[in-house]
Amino acid sequence: MELKRDLNVHSCRALKLQMLPLLLFLLLLCSNPSESLELNLEDKASLLLFKSLVQDPTQKLSSWVGSNCTNWTGVACNFQTGHVVSINLTDTSLSGQVHPRLCKLSFLEFLVLSSNAFTGRISTCFGGLSGLKTLDLSYNKFVGVVPDAIMKLRNLRELILKGNPELGGVFPGWVGNFSMNLEKLDFSFNSFCGEIPESLYYLKSLKHLDLEKNNLTGNVHDFYQSLLVLNLGSNRFSGTLPCFAASAMSLTVLKLDNNSVVGGIPTCIASLQALTHLNLSHNHLNYEISPRLVFFEKLLLLDLSFNDLSGPLPSKIAQTTEKAGLVLLDLSHNRFSGEIPLKITELKSLQALFLSNNLLIGEIPARIGNLTYLQVIDLSHNMLSGSIPLNIVGCFQLLALIVNNNNLSGEIQPELDALDSLKILDISNNQISGEIPLTLAGLKSLEIVDFSSNNLSGSLNDAITKWTNLKYFSIARNKLSGNLPNWLFSFQAIQMMDFSTNKFMGFIPDAVGMDLSDNLLHGTIPKGLFQLQGLEYLNLSFNFLDGQVPGLYRLRSLRALDLSHNSLTGQIPGNISSLQELTLLNLSYNSFSGFVPWKQGYQKFPGAFAGNPNLCLESSHGECNRTSLPLVPGKTLREEMTEGPISIWAFCLSFFVSFYLGVVALFCSARTRRYILQTKV
């Protein structure tokens, strides 16, 4: 006990001694705001010259008047001498060039100009700031290379130059040995090339190294110091994974995503006891995952997606406790096979689970509902069978349920209405049958719903009217029937609807745009449909529509229009040439008549008017060309869109992906969101 007490006393004394310099420094900086702290005259002159070259639209530097240092925004002075020791002008909307007179602040220890719009090259004069401990020029518009003069800053602890896309060149060879005090080096989101200098691997003081998003090459090497953060993501590194043994007790973040790392995942990686964030996605990792690869419970995020990993999913990938465990697990886009292990349902802290695009078989585990914190689950593009387990309603915080492109069957369970926070529901491309349950009216938060390519039957019920936030809705390629209800197009936020290839009949309600092709619709096209300025895609082909086409002049965003294979009559609308975004047009196989002038620009759409024998198209020579035969026989706009440069499904996919990632980033808890934003967005 005496020994333990002595150790505690010595530890406290050591801690006090370590904190003493910091406390003294803070005492020097801080003063009573009511008291005046006279700014050194030479330093004041230097600051005013710096200000003279700066554009300051928000007047953040308007306080730089007089001689009281405590009134100068972002400036701190030594309490005894009045010399400037710190400048922090982060995110103050400043732009222009940095005046070299700033380098005359010989007592400056902290210089932070981040998140502004400073331009030009980094001045060599910074090398004269011999007392500088922090230099942060991140998120500006600096260009060129890092001047060698920076190597004179022997006391520098933090060098942060991230987010200057045109700053780069060959990675400076002196970075690893110019300051034995350097703890943080951040050159991320720049344009550096070449290899990491060997000296950097041995710099004992280094704790935080971030080189993400550059063009660095060479093999991934082991580091021989106790790092806290290592981010080498989005470069061109190759080779195999080392063990990072020197950081076994300290490393919290390890990012090597978006490189060309090969081989398997060594089990020694699991020995990183402090690790909270591991991202090895978008590499060429292969082989099976060893059952001995089990991470400690501190790991919050594990992303191994977009590799070539195979074999069964690991039955246990991380330790877990009641208070700690994985928050995000992404094993998608690999070649994992077999069934989903039940052990996954024991990861009680899990909030996001991505297993899509693998070769998984069997049923979704019935105990999936045990994951009560789960907010996103993506099991799409596998070979899963059976039905969606009723127990999934236990995931009551679920925001996204994505199980499309599997072999799932059964009916949509009425009890799914318990998932009242759900924003994305995608069960498309399965074998799900039955009717859409009325109880789904309880899913009032839904924004993206895709039921397409199943065996759903019956008519559309009023439950859908409760989805007031709906943005994307597809029930295409089912067996739905009946009349289209009048309320169908009352959704204020809707961007895309697809009801194609069903058995709907009756009239089209006056409303928003969509895909209603290949149904049994008749009557005229409502004028309201052609007054939606934001409409990008409209497909009414293969129906029994008649009458004239309303004017197109309001459809300024229209990219694709297919009215083919109907019984439409009258003249072609005369303002096709004014639709700048229109790239796909098909009015073929109707009963249009009249004369279409050359100046309308119809020649951009070969075959668009085929099968209208009473229509005359003016040629470049003023002659009349009849359009009884298509230029590409039998080809429809749907086929053209599949083959052509713009696909409506690409549009839908891009919208879905961007919204999907947005949901993950914006609606997960703060802890998940912090990690997802670093890797997914």
HUMO-V784433 format. One record per run of one state. SS is the DSSP state (h for helix, s for strand, l for the rest). FROM is the first residue (numbers start at 1). LEN is the number of residues. If there is no record, write none. Layout:
BEGIN
ss=SS from=FROM len=LEN
ss=SS from=FROM len=LEN
END
This chain:
BEGIN
ss=l from=1 len=1
ss=h from=2 len=28
ss=l from=30 len=8
ss=s from=38 len=1
ss=l from=39 len=2
ss=h from=41 len=12
ss=l from=53 len=1
ss=s from=54 len=3
ss=l from=57 len=11
ss=s from=68 len=1
ss=h from=69 len=3
ss=l from=72 len=3
ss=s from=75 len=3
ss=l from=78 len=6
ss=s from=84 len=5
ss=l from=89 len=5
ss=s from=94 len=3
ss=l from=97 len=3
ss=h from=100 len=5
ss=l from=105 len=5
ss=s from=110 len=3
ss=l from=113 len=4
ss=s from=117 len=5
ss=l from=122 len=2
ss=h from=124 len=5
ss=l from=129 len=5
ss=s from=134 len=3
ss=l from=137 len=4
ss=s from=141 len=4
ss=l from=145 len=3
ss=h from=148 len=5
ss=l from=153 len=5
ss=s from=158 len=3
ss=l from=161 len=6
ss=s from=167 len=4
ss=l from=171 len=13
ss=s from=184 len=3
ss=l from=187 len=4
ss=s from=191 len=4
ss=l from=195 len=3
ss=h from=198 len=4
ss=l from=202 len=6
ss=s from=208 len=3
ss=l from=211 len=4
ss=s from=215 len=2
ss=l from=217 len=2
ss=s from=219 len=1
ss=l from=220 len=9
ss=s from=229 len=3
ss=l from=232 len=6
ss=s from=238 len=1
ss=l from=239 len=6
ss=h from=245 len=3
ss=l from=248 len=5
ss=s from=253 len=3
ss=l from=256 len=6
ss=s from=262 len=2
ss=l from=264 len=3
ss=h from=267 len=5
ss=l from=272 len=5
ss=s from=277 len=3
ss=l from=280 len=4
ss=s from=284 len=5
ss=l from=289 len=6
ss=s from=295 len=1
ss=l from=296 len=5
ss=s from=301 len=3
ss=l from=304 len=4
ss=s from=308 len=5
ss=l from=313 len=5
ss=s from=318 len=1
ss=l from=319 len=9
ss=s from=328 len=3
ss=l from=331 len=4
ss=s from=335 len=4
ss=l from=339 len=3
ss=h from=342 len=5
ss=l from=347 len=5
ss=s from=352 len=3
ss=l from=355 len=4
ss=s from=359 len=2
ss=l from=361 len=2
ss=s from=363 len=1
ss=l from=364 len=2
ss=h from=366 len=5
ss=l from=371 len=5
ss=s from=376 len=3
ss=l from=379 len=6
ss=s from=385 len=1
ss=l from=386 len=4
ss=h from=390 len=5
ss=l from=395 len=5
ss=s from=400 len=3
ss=l from=403 len=8
ss=s from=411 len=1
ss=l from=412 len=2
ss=h from=414 len=5
ss=l from=419 len=5
ss=s from=424 len=3
ss=l from=427 len=6
ss=s from=433 len=2
ss=l from=435 len=3
ss=h from=438 len=5
ss=l from=443 len=5
ss=s from=448 len=3
ss=l from=451 len=4
ss=s from=455 len=4
ss=l from=459 len=3
ss=h from=462 len=5
ss=l from=467 len=5
ss=s from=472 len=3
ss=l from=475 len=4
ss=s from=479 len=5
ss=l from=484 len=2
ss=h from=486 len=4
ss=l from=490 len=6
ss=s from=496 len=3
ss=l from=499 len=4
ss=s from=503 len=4
ss=l from=507 len=8
ss=s from=515 len=1
ss=l from=516 len=4
ss=s from=520 len=4
ss=l from=524 len=3
ss=h from=527 len=5
ss=l from=532 len=5
ss=s from=537 len=3
ss=l from=540 len=4
ss=s from=544 len=4
ss=l from=548 len=12
ss=s from=560 len=3
ss=l from=563 len=4
ss=s from=567 len=4
ss=l from=571 len=5
ss=h from=576 len=3
ss=l from=579 len=5
ss=s from=584 len=3
ss=l from=587 len=4
ss=s from=591 len=6
ss=l from=597 len=1
ss=h from=598 len=3
ss=l from=601 len=1
ss=h from=602 len=3
ss=l from=605 len=7
ss=s from=612 len=7
ss=l from=619 len=5
ss=s from=624 len=4
ss=l from=628 len=9
ss=h from=637 len=7
ss=l from=644 len=4
ss=h from=648 len=20
ss=l from=668 len=2
ss=h from=670 len=10
ss=l from=680 len=2
END
